[in-house]
Amino acid sequence: MSTTIPEPTAPTDDDKLDKSVLIVAGVVVLGAIMSILDITVVSVALETFQNDFDATSAEVAWTMTGYTLALASVIPLTGWAADRFGTKRLYLIAVTLFAAGSVLCATADDLNTLVIYRVLQGLGGGMLMPLGMTILTRAAGPHRVGRVMAILGIPMLLGPIFGPILGGWLIDAASWHWIFLINLPIGILAFVYAFIVLPKDHVEPSESFDWLGMILLSPGLAAFLYGVSSIPEAGTMWDREVLVPAILGLALIVAFVPWALNRRNIHPLVELRLFENRQMTIAVVAMALFAIAFFGASLLFPLYFQQVRNETALSAGVLLAPQGIGAMITMPIAGFIADKKGPGKVVMVGITLVTIGMGMFTQLDADTSYAFILGSLFVMGLGMGSTMMPIMSSALATLTDHNIARGSTLMNITQQVAASIGTALFSVILTNEMKGHASVTLATDLKDAKIGEKEIASGSDAFVAFLADKGLSPEKFGALMDQVPGDMASSFATVFIVGTILVGCVLIPAFFLPRKPPEKPVDPTAMVGH
């Protein structure tokens, strides 16, 4: 099909985002919305899966883990496939896989089948974000990459906020099947939209496939992330379930490095020689540190509202809205400044705001006013909108057209691995902090024993036996239970101290980000040392 949209592969002298770039951005944002929203929407449904499939929490966690592992496995292939087959063709394939996987998930009648279909979803979803970054960067050119990355950052930052709202509403209003079925109309729209407006691919199918790299890196990433994602359930990184896959995965990843850097390997699966680009290296380090802190903290906010303040998942999602509002305010401004002045200063300001906002959360208790909490989230949102996408644009702005796909793949691998590490790290710290409080441990044991308020109020035999087993009098039991909200809030506050320190550390690499507009990309042969 021919299109009247001018091919947006070469930058113009006009600094504004012209109509053709904005139309292409619409395609990419649709795909990103599907992929990112799906992760957070499904997280709300885990308890529903547990009840419907009569499964344990560890078993239903595979609906998240399977998707994440598929995502991590396919990301390394995206750079090569985009160069080999073209970004338009691959984008259409990714959207189709994701939409088809979503429909199949909705038809699953047992947990194992659902996990298999989630893997299929992940294969499509894993390609959408790096492909979107590649398409947008090529469309806008290096002098406008900050602004187009700001557009792509909208679903990336708002997905974790509005996903729980959408998921909770769909489950309450209909059933869990609709958290997957909703992707079908979005997928059809994205496919048709992309087919019409994306420029025709011009590829030179001469690049060989790095089979050894695939054998080393894709399974290595999957095994490593599986081990890391098992840490919260195991409660320690020294558990066999964690160590065996994590060490195996890390060994495969380490083995990939010399292979990828070997000069005889002309087309490695992931172009590690991009690290010869100083700006790319600084951006990757900054992104890794920020993703660990940001995605780790993103886990804590809704948990605090639900566990300490007894809010529903839907209410917790609504309460996170100030974070999204703050990000929407600063994101376009930060993108413009990053293009005009370089990302260095705007990222420094953004990280400072995130650090202040997260530092405010170190003062949490069971009765902290919502005005204080929502204000903290707003400040943090202002900082987030000035941070993540300018860092990404800093990495991609100096890359040639040939290396954009490889650069976006490298950044997405970094983000995925760092996010998994952050989630596991914060989960373990929070769990260990709560275990250190006798009141929280007692409340957990009470829940495991399936003793509710009715049994306590009536003084049931089960409750009396529970007290005897714990050696507690009713008075001591009551005193400990009164301490639960405060002790839980104290645990969250302690974890936010770690988060604040980690975010503050991003200031170090951010200081070295460029403070001038992007320069003309260097020749790829010079950059990778061919």
LUMDO-266834 format. One record per residue (C-alpha): residue number from 1; y, x, z. Coordinates in nm, 3 decimals, padded with zeros to 5 digits. Each point is the difference from the previous one (the first is absolute). Layout:
N
<NUM,<Y,X,Z>>
...
This chain:
530
<1,<00.000,00.000,00.000>>
<2,<00.340,00.137,-00.090>>
<3,<00.287,-00.011,00.243>>
<4,<00.374,-00.014,-00.033>>
<5,<00.045,00.198,00.320>>
<6,<00.125,00.350,-00.086>>
<7,<-00.238,00.271,00.107>>
<8,<00.146,00.141,00.324>>
<9,<-00.149,00.346,-00.010>>
<10,<00.313,00.206,-00.046>>
<11,<00.297,-00.016,00.234>>
<12,<00.334,-00.108,-00.138>>
<13,<00.343,00.127,00.090>>
<14,<00.063,-00.324,00.188>>
<15,<-00.072,00.043,00.368>>
<16,<-00.054,-00.370,00.052>>
<17,<-00.347,-00.149,-00.003>>
<18,<00.001,-00.171,-00.339>>
<19,<-00.180,-00.323,-00.082>>
<20,<-00.309,00.168,-00.146>>
<21,<-00.057,00.209,00.316>>
<22,<00.045,-00.303,00.227>>
<23,<-00.249,-00.202,-00.208>>
<24,<-00.257,00.278,00.029>>
<25,<00.075,00.023,00.373>>
<26,<-00.090,-00.368,00.031>>
<27,<-00.348,00.073,-00.135>>
<28,<-00.056,00.283,00.244>>
<29,<00.128,-00.194,00.301>>
<30,<-00.238,-00.289,-00.076>>
<31,<-00.298,00.237,00.003>>
<32,<00.121,00.172,00.316>>
<33,<00.044,-00.334,00.176>>
<34,<-00.362,-00.092,-00.075>>
<35,<-00.141,00.331,00.120>>
<36,<00.210,00.054,00.313>>
<37,<00.015,-00.359,00.123>>
<38,<-00.378,-00.027,-00.029>>
<39,<-00.059,00.272,00.258>>
<40,<00.210,-00.166,00.271>>
<41,<-00.097,-00.356,-00.091>>
<42,<-00.370,00.080,00.046>>
<43,<00.065,00.166,00.337>>
<44,<00.101,-00.341,00.138>>
<45,<-00.332,-00.151,-00.111>>
<46,<-00.233,00.242,00.181>>
<47,<-00.056,-00.230,00.297>>
<48,<-00.067,-00.290,-00.238>>
<49,<-00.257,00.210,-00.187>>
<50,<-00.161,00.084,00.333>>
<51,<-00.043,-00.369,00.084>>
<52,<-00.099,-00.125,-00.347>>
<53,<-00.254,00.275,-00.068>>
<54,<-00.121,00.031,00.362>>
<55,<00.073,00.372,-00.009>>
<56,<00.132,00.264,00.238>>
<57,<00.350,00.144,-00.023>>
<58,<-00.148,00.329,-00.126>>
<59,<-00.185,-00.181,-00.279>>
<60,<00.301,-00.198,-00.123>>
<61,<00.211,00.317,00.012>>
<62,<-00.190,00.104,-00.312>>
<63,<00.202,-00.254,-00.198>>
<64,<00.296,00.231,00.065>>
<65,<-00.187,00.331,-00.006>>
<66,<-00.181,-00.073,-00.329>>
<67,<00.330,-00.082,-00.170>>
<68,<00.167,00.314,00.138>>
<69,<-00.286,00.229,-00.107>>
<70,<-00.001,-00.143,-00.353>>
<71,<00.377,00.041,-00.009>>
<72,<-00.024,00.366,00.104>>
<73,<-00.283,00.073,-00.245>>
<74,<00.177,-00.133,-00.308>>
<75,<00.350,00.139,00.063>>
<76,<-00.094,00.357,-00.109>>
<77,<-00.130,-00.135,-00.333>>
<78,<00.323,-00.183,-00.077>>
<79,<00.205,00.299,-00.118>>
<80,<-00.264,00.112,-00.250>>
<81,<-00.073,-00.354,-00.118>>
<82,<00.371,-00.075,-00.052>>
<83,<00.037,00.310,-00.219>>
<84,<-00.327,-00.066,-00.182>>
<85,<00.022,-00.375,-00.069>>
<86,<00.368,-00.080,00.057>>
<87,<00.178,-00.166,00.290>>
<88,<00.019,-00.346,-00.160>>
<89,<-00.372,-00.026,-00.075>>
<90,<-00.093,00.133,00.343>>
<91,<00.246,-00.230,00.176>>
<92,<-00.151,-00.303,-00.174>>
<93,<-00.348,00.114,00.102>>
<94,<00.110,00.052,00.362>>
<95,<00.159,-00.347,00.022>>
<96,<-00.313,-00.156,-00.151>>
<97,<-00.232,00.179,00.244>>
<98,<00.213,-00.098,00.297>>
<99,<00.031,-00.365,-00.101>>
<100,<-00.372,-00.027,-00.086>>
<101,<-00.093,00.163,00.330>>
<102,<00.227,-00.244,00.183>>
<103,<-00.167,-00.304,-00.156>>
<104,<-00.345,00.140,00.077>>
<105,<00.105,00.060,00.364>>
<106,<00.089,-00.368,00.027>>
<107,<-00.352,-00.095,-00.117>>
<108,<-00.182,00.226,00.251>>
<109,<-00.243,-00.188,00.225>>
<110,<-00.102,00.293,00.220>>
<111,<00.168,00.308,00.142>>
<112,<-00.187,00.259,-00.209>>
<113,<00.100,-00.172,-00.323>>
<114,<00.361,-00.020,00.115>>
<115,<00.006,00.375,00.072>>
<116,<-00.141,00.077,-00.348>>
<117,<00.265,-00.214,-00.165>>
<118,<00.269,00.163,00.213>>
<119,<-00.109,00.336,-00.140>>
<120,<00.051,-00.137,-00.353>>
<121,<00.344,-00.119,00.107>>
<122,<00.079,00.346,00.135>>
<123,<-00.090,00.167,-00.329>>
<124,<00.271,-00.203,-00.170>>
<125,<00.245,00.012,00.288>>
<126,<-00.024,00.377,00.033>>
<127,<00.137,00.051,-00.352>>
<128,<00.291,-00.245,00.022>>
<129,<00.238,00.201,00.220>>
<130,<-00.029,00.346,-00.168>>
<131,<00.012,-00.166,-00.342>>
<132,<00.305,-00.199,00.104>>
<133,<00.177,00.315,00.116>>
<134,<-00.085,00.173,-00.328>>
<135,<00.119,-00.290,-00.216>>
<136,<00.329,-00.038,00.188>>
<137,<00.079,00.372,00.011>>
<138,<-00.059,00.039,-00.374>>
<139,<00.205,-00.311,-00.070>>
<140,<00.307,00.101,00.198>>
<141,<00.010,00.377,-00.040>>
<142,<00.065,00.253,00.279>>
<143,<00.369,-00.094,00.042>>
<144,<-00.091,-00.359,00.103>>
<145,<-00.333,00.051,00.171>>
<146,<00.146,-00.063,00.347>>
<147,<00.109,-00.350,-00.095>>
<148,<-00.326,-00.100,-00.166>>
<149,<-00.199,00.140,00.293>>
<150,<00.214,-00.221,00.225>>
<151,<-00.118,-00.299,-00.202>>
<152,<-00.363,00.106,00.038>>
<153,<00.056,00.057,00.371>>
<154,<00.079,-00.367,00.066>>
<155,<-00.364,-00.118,-00.003>>
<156,<-00.113,00.326,00.163>>
<157,<00.219,-00.055,00.306>>
<158,<-00.003,-00.379,00.014>>
<159,<-00.375,-00.045,-00.055>>
<160,<-00.096,00.096,00.358>>
<161,<00.265,-00.240,00.131>>
<162,<-00.057,-00.313,-00.208>>
<163,<-00.374,00.046,-00.057>>
<164,<-00.093,-00.133,00.346>>
<165,<00.235,-00.296,-00.048>>
<166,<-00.158,-00.094,-00.333>>
<167,<-00.354,00.064,00.123>>
<168,<00.045,-00.200,00.317>>
<169,<00.154,-00.292,-00.189>>
<170,<-00.273,-00.009,-00.267>>
<171,<-00.282,00.011,00.257>>
<172,<00.162,-00.271,00.214>>
<173,<00.097,-00.225,-00.292>>
<174,<-00.313,00.045,-00.215>>
<175,<-00.274,00.261,00.056>>
<176,<-00.058,00.374,-00.019>>
<177,<-00.108,-00.038,-00.364>>
<178,<00.362,-00.056,-00.100>>
<179,<00.115,00.344,00.116>>
<180,<-00.197,00.124,-00.302>>
<181,<00.048,-00.290,-00.242>>
<182,<00.377,00.036,00.021>>
<183,<-00.037,00.329,-00.190>>
<184,<-00.135,-00.177,-00.309>>
<185,<00.325,-00.164,-00.120>>
<186,<00.196,00.313,00.092>>
<187,<-00.254,00.212,-00.190>>
<188,<00.016,-00.220,-00.310>>
<189,<00.380,00.010,00.006>>
<190,<00.000,00.379,00.047>>
<191,<-00.248,00.049,-00.286>>
<192,<00.193,-00.215,-00.248>>
<193,<00.333,00.147,00.110>>
<194,<-00.129,00.357,-00.034>>
<195,<-00.166,-00.070,-00.336>>
<196,<00.326,-00.130,-00.144>>
<197,<00.263,00.238,00.139>>
<198,<-00.164,00.337,00.060>>
<199,<00.052,00.233,-00.296>>
<200,<-00.294,00.088,-00.218>>
<201,<-00.196,00.305,00.119>>
<202,<00.035,00.325,-00.191>>
<203,<-00.275,00.228,00.123>>
<204,<-00.169,00.310,-00.128>>
<205,<-00.365,-00.040,00.101>>
<206,<-00.073,00.370,00.022>>
<207,<-00.002,00.063,00.374>>
<208,<-00.347,00.070,00.134>>
<209,<-00.127,-00.170,00.314>>
<210,<-00.048,00.209,00.313>>
<211,<-00.353,-00.110,00.095>>
<212,<-00.046,00.261,00.273>>
<213,<00.337,-00.093,00.148>>
<214,<-00.103,-00.365,00.011>>
<215,<-00.333,00.085,00.167>>
<216,<00.186,00.199,00.265>>
<217,<00.321,-00.192,00.062>>
<218,<-00.074,-00.373,-00.028>>
<219,<-00.307,00.003,00.230>>
<220,<00.179,00.252,00.221>>
<221,<00.299,-00.229,00.053>>
<222,<-00.224,-00.303,00.056>>
<223,<-00.219,00.180,00.257>>
<224,<00.297,00.152,00.181>>
<225,<00.185,-00.331,00.024>>
<226,<-00.317,-00.177,00.112>>
<227,<-00.032,00.248,00.285>>
<228,<00.365,-00.034,00.095>>
<229,<-00.011,-00.381,-00.016>>
<230,<-00.301,00.005,00.236>>
<231,<00.201,00.170,00.276>>
<232,<00.148,-00.320,00.154>>
<233,<-00.344,-00.162,00.034>>
<234,<-00.162,00.318,00.133>>
<235,<00.291,00.062,00.238>>
<236,<-00.010,00.375,-00.066>>
<237,<00.003,00.235,-00.295>>
<238,<-00.304,00.184,00.142>>
<239,<-00.240,-00.285,-00.065>>
<240,<-00.277,00.069,-00.254>>
<241,<00.107,-00.302,-00.207>>
<242,<00.337,00.168,-00.040>>
<243,<-00.084,00.368,-00.023>>
<244,<-00.282,-00.006,-00.257>>
<245,<00.182,-00.186,-00.282>>
<246,<00.338,00.157,00.085>>
<247,<-00.134,00.358,-00.011>>
<248,<-00.202,-00.069,-00.314>>
<249,<00.303,-00.156,-00.169>>
<250,<00.230,00.281,00.110>>
<251,<-00.247,00.259,-00.132>>
<252,<-00.003,-00.168,-00.342>>
<253,<00.381,-00.019,-00.005>>
<254,<00.031,00.367,00.099>>
<255,<-00.250,00.094,-00.273>>
<256,<00.216,-00.189,-00.252>>
<257,<00.311,00.212,00.075>>
<258,<-00.108,00.335,-00.156>>
<259,<-00.156,-00.189,-00.290>>
<260,<00.327,-00.186,-00.067>>
<261,<00.205,00.322,00.027>>
<262,<-00.231,00.196,-00.231>>
<263,<00.203,00.091,-00.309>>
<264,<-00.303,-00.062,-00.220>>
<265,<00.000,-00.363,00.115>>
<266,<00.269,-00.121,-00.240>>
<267,<-00.009,-00.367,00.103>>
<268,<-00.107,-00.038,00.365>>
<269,<-00.051,-00.353,00.132>>
<270,<00.300,00.042,00.231>>
<271,<00.259,00.255,-00.105>>
<272,<00.040,00.209,00.317>>
<273,<00.202,00.253,-00.199>>
<274,<00.286,-00.247,00.031>>
<275,<00.045,00.154,00.347>>
<276,<00.157,00.294,-00.182>>
<277,<00.293,-00.238,-00.029>>
<278,<00.181,00.058,00.332>>
<279,<00.162,-00.344,-00.001>>
<280,<-00.336,-00.168,-00.051>>
<281,<-00.153,00.192,00.291>>
<282,<00.282,-00.089,00.239>>
<283,<-00.021,-00.366,-00.101>>
<284,<-00.378,-00.010,00.054>>
<285,<00.035,00.149,00.351>>
<286,<00.278,-00.246,00.088>>
<287,<-00.201,-00.293,-00.139>>
<288,<-00.313,00.099,00.194>>
<289,<00.183,00.020,00.333>>
<290,<00.194,-00.320,-00.063>>
<291,<-00.309,-00.198,-00.110>>
<292,<-00.194,00.106,00.312>>
<293,<00.282,-00.124,00.226>>
<294,<00.103,-00.306,-00.203>>
<295,<-00.342,-00.149,-00.069>>
<296,<-00.123,00.090,00.347>>
<297,<00.297,-00.178,00.157>>
<298,<-00.038,-00.296,-00.239>>
<299,<-00.331,-00.069,00.173>>
<300,<00.166,-00.017,00.343>>
<301,<00.283,-00.246,-00.058>>
<302,<-00.211,-00.313,-00.068>>
<303,<-00.253,00.105,00.265>>
<304,<00.273,00.013,00.265>>
<305,<00.119,-00.349,-00.089>>
<306,<-00.353,-00.141,00.000>>
<307,<-00.157,00.181,00.296>>
<308,<00.295,00.032,00.238>>
<309,<00.221,-00.294,-00.097>>
<310,<-00.287,-00.232,-00.103>>
<311,<00.152,-00.080,-00.341>>
<312,<-00.214,-00.125,-00.287>>
<313,<-00.057,00.217,-00.309>>
<314,<00.240,-00.224,-00.190>>
<315,<00.272,00.028,00.267>>
<316,<-00.051,00.377,00.022>>
<317,<00.058,00.026,-00.375>>
<318,<00.320,-00.205,00.024>>
<319,<00.127,00.217,00.286>>
<320,<-00.038,00.308,-00.221>>
<321,<00.240,-00.144,-00.258>>
<322,<00.307,00.197,00.124>>
<323,<-00.176,00.319,-00.105>>
<324,<-00.032,-00.132,-00.355>>
<325,<00.360,-00.122,-00.005>>
<326,<00.124,00.342,00.106>>
<327,<-00.208,00.169,-00.270>>
<328,<00.128,-00.237,-00.270>>
<329,<00.360,00.079,00.095>>
<330,<-00.028,00.378,-00.022>>
<331,<-00.264,00.047,-00.269>>
<332,<00.219,-00.059,-00.309>>
<333,<00.288,00.193,00.157>>
<334,<-00.228,00.292,00.086>>
<335,<-00.145,00.003,-00.353>>
<336,<00.347,00.016,-00.153>>
<337,<00.114,00.279,00.233>>
<338,<-00.323,00.197,-00.061>>
<339,<00.069,-00.007,-00.374>>
<340,<00.368,00.095,00.036>>
<341,<-00.009,00.245,00.290>>
<342,<-00.367,00.094,00.037>>
<343,<-00.243,-00.141,00.259>>
<344,<00.062,00.262,00.272>>
<345,<00.285,-00.160,00.194>>
<346,<-00.116,-00.360,-00.037>>
<347,<-00.350,00.085,00.124>>
<348,<00.144,00.187,00.300>>
<349,<00.205,-00.308,00.093>>
<350,<-00.302,-00.225,-00.055>>
<351,<-00.231,00.209,00.219>>
<352,<00.265,00.011,00.273>>
<353,<00.023,-00.381,-00.002>>
<354,<-00.380,-00.041,00.009>>
<355,<-00.018,00.248,00.289>>
<356,<00.268,-00.192,00.194>>
<357,<-00.170,-00.334,-00.068>>
<358,<-00.344,00.123,00.100>>
<359,<00.147,00.177,00.301>>
<360,<00.130,-00.337,00.121>>
<361,<-00.362,-00.122,00.003>>
<362,<-00.088,00.266,00.258>>
<363,<00.186,-00.223,00.250>>
<364,<-00.228,-00.301,-00.050>>
<365,<-00.129,-00.206,00.289>>
<366,<-00.158,-00.343,00.029>>
<367,<00.338,-00.176,00.016>>
<368,<00.213,00.201,-00.242>>
<369,<00.248,-00.237,-00.162>>
<370,<-00.074,-00.102,-00.355>>
<371,<00.362,00.080,-00.090>>
<372,<-00.064,00.365,00.093>>
<373,<-00.333,00.008,-00.188>>
<374,<00.132,-00.168,-00.314>>
<375,<00.304,00.228,00.005>>
<376,<-00.229,00.303,00.022>>
<377,<-00.203,-00.126,-00.296>>
<378,<00.318,-00.056,-00.202>>
<379,<00.121,00.356,00.066>>
<380,<-00.343,00.130,-00.095>>
<381,<00.005,-00.207,-00.319>>
<382,<00.337,00.146,-00.096>>
<383,<-00.155,00.344,00.035>>
<384,<-00.321,-00.083,-00.188>>
<385,<00.197,-00.125,-00.297>>
<386,<00.174,00.338,-00.016>>
<387,<-00.311,00.212,00.038>>
<388,<-00.331,-00.067,-00.175>>
<389,<00.109,-00.064,-00.357>>
<390,<00.271,00.272,-00.011>>
<391,<-00.271,00.246,00.108>>
<392,<-00.225,-00.118,-00.283>>
<393,<00.284,00.011,-00.252>>
<394,<00.078,00.356,00.111>>
<395,<-00.355,00.102,-00.091>>
<396,<-00.010,-00.173,-00.338>>
<397,<00.354,00.069,-00.122>>
<398,<-00.074,00.363,-00.095>>
<399,<-00.326,-00.073,-00.184>>
<400,<-00.032,-00.013,-00.376>>
<401,<-00.135,-00.310,-00.172>>
<402,<-00.342,00.167,-00.029>>
<403,<-00.023,00.064,00.374>>
<404,<00.142,-00.327,00.136>>
<405,<-00.340,-00.170,00.010>>
<406,<-00.151,00.301,00.180>>
<407,<00.291,00.017,00.244>>
<408,<-00.016,-00.368,00.091>>
<409,<-00.376,00.034,00.050>>
<410,<00.055,00.294,00.237>>
<411,<00.264,-00.191,00.199>>
<412,<-00.223,-00.308,00.029>>
<413,<-00.298,00.205,00.121>>
<414,<00.227,00.158,00.261>>
<415,<00.128,-00.338,00.113>>
<416,<-00.348,-00.157,00.017>>
<417,<-00.154,00.285,00.201>>
<418,<00.302,00.026,00.231>>
<419,<00.006,-00.377,00.059>>
<420,<-00.368,00.001,00.097>>
<421,<00.053,00.293,00.236>>
<422,<00.304,-00.171,00.156>>
<423,<-00.182,-00.329,00.052>>
<424,<-00.298,00.173,00.162>>
<425,<00.219,00.228,00.214>>
<426,<00.216,-00.279,00.140>>
<427,<-00.301,-00.228,00.056>>
<428,<-00.181,00.263,00.205>>
<429,<00.306,00.091,00.206>>
<430,<00.069,-00.367,00.074>>
<431,<-00.364,-00.067,00.094>>
<432,<-00.016,00.301,00.232>>
<433,<00.331,-00.091,00.162>>
<434,<-00.123,-00.351,00.072>>
<435,<-00.330,00.128,00.139>>
<436,<00.203,00.196,00.252>>
<437,<00.120,-00.324,00.161>>
<438,<-00.250,-00.175,00.229>>
<439,<00.164,-00.336,-00.069>>
<440,<-00.041,00.025,-00.378>>
<441,<-00.359,00.120,00.036>>
<442,<-00.072,-00.299,00.224>>
<443,<00.153,-00.241,-00.253>>
<444,<-00.210,00.155,-00.278>>
<445,<-00.319,-00.032,00.205>>
<446,<00.087,-00.361,00.077>>
<447,<00.038,-00.075,-00.371>>
<448,<-00.328,00.178,-00.083>>
<449,<-00.172,-00.213,00.264>>
<450,<00.143,-00.309,-00.172>>
<451,<00.160,-00.126,00.317>>
<452,<00.309,-00.203,-00.079>>
<453,<00.272,-00.177,00.194>>
<454,<-00.217,-00.307,00.060>>
<455,<-00.276,00.205,00.164>>
<456,<00.254,00.184,00.215>>
<457,<00.181,-00.317,00.106>>
<458,<-00.325,-00.181,00.090>>
<459,<-00.153,00.303,00.175>>
<460,<-00.312,-00.020,-00.218>>
<461,<-00.319,00.185,00.090>>
<462,<00.060,00.240,-00.287>>
<463,<00.345,00.085,00.137>>
<464,<-00.129,00.044,00.356>>
<465,<-00.275,00.230,-00.129>>
<466,<00.258,00.196,-00.199>>
<467,<00.215,00.055,00.312>>
<468,<-00.304,00.111,00.199>>
<469,<-00.103,00.244,-00.270>>
<470,<00.351,00.151,-00.001>>
<471,<00.025,00.000,00.380>>
<472,<00.321,-00.202,-00.012>>
<473,<00.134,-00.273,00.225>>
<474,<00.176,-00.297,-00.170>>
<475,<00.332,00.129,00.140>>
<476,<-00.050,00.352,-00.139>>
<477,<-00.113,-00.147,-00.330>>
<478,<00.315,-00.213,-00.021>>
<479,<00.224,00.295,00.082>>
<480,<-00.158,00.214,-00.272>>
<481,<00.025,-00.275,-00.260>>
<482,<00.371,-00.040,00.078>>
<483,<00.044,00.368,-00.092>>
<484,<-00.165,-00.031,-00.342>>
<485,<00.309,-00.081,-00.214>>
<486,<00.208,00.275,00.160>>
<487,<-00.275,00.262,-00.026>>
<488,<-00.068,-00.092,-00.363>>
<489,<00.370,00.026,-00.083>>
<490,<00.008,00.339,00.173>>
<491,<-00.287,00.116,-00.224>>
<492,<00.191,-00.106,-00.312>>
<493,<00.314,00.176,00.123>>
<494,<-00.194,00.324,00.048>>
<495,<-00.141,-00.014,-00.354>>
<496,<00.350,-00.055,-00.137>>
<497,<00.102,00.328,00.163>>
<498,<-00.255,00.171,-00.228>>
<499,<00.131,-00.199,-00.297>>
<500,<00.359,00.097,00.075>>
<501,<-00.090,00.370,00.016>>
<502,<-00.195,-00.020,-00.328>>
<503,<00.283,-00.175,-00.181>>
<504,<00.247,00.252,00.139>>
<505,<-00.213,00.281,-00.147>>
<506,<00.068,-00.138,-00.349>>
<507,<00.357,00.126,00.042>>
<508,<-00.129,00.357,-00.052>>
<509,<-00.129,-00.038,-00.358>>
<510,<00.273,-00.258,-00.074>>
<511,<00.262,00.270,00.071>>
<512,<-00.129,00.194,-00.303>>
<513,<00.006,-00.293,-00.244>>
<514,<00.255,00.043,-00.282>>
<515,<00.361,-00.103,00.063>>
<516,<00.107,-00.024,-00.361>>
<517,<-00.097,-00.226,-00.292>>
<518,<-00.340,00.062,-00.166>>
<519,<-00.001,00.280,-00.253>>
<520,<-00.169,-00.011,-00.337>>
<521,<-00.378,00.025,00.051>>
<522,<-00.150,00.341,-00.068>>
<523,<-00.256,00.063,-00.267>>
<524,<-00.351,-00.087,00.120>>
<525,<-00.151,00.326,-00.119>>
<526,<00.250,00.192,00.208>>
<527,<-00.059,-00.215,00.305>>
<528,<-00.377,00.017,00.008>>
<529,<-00.017,00.358,-00.110>>
<530,<-00.202,-00.043,-00.319>>
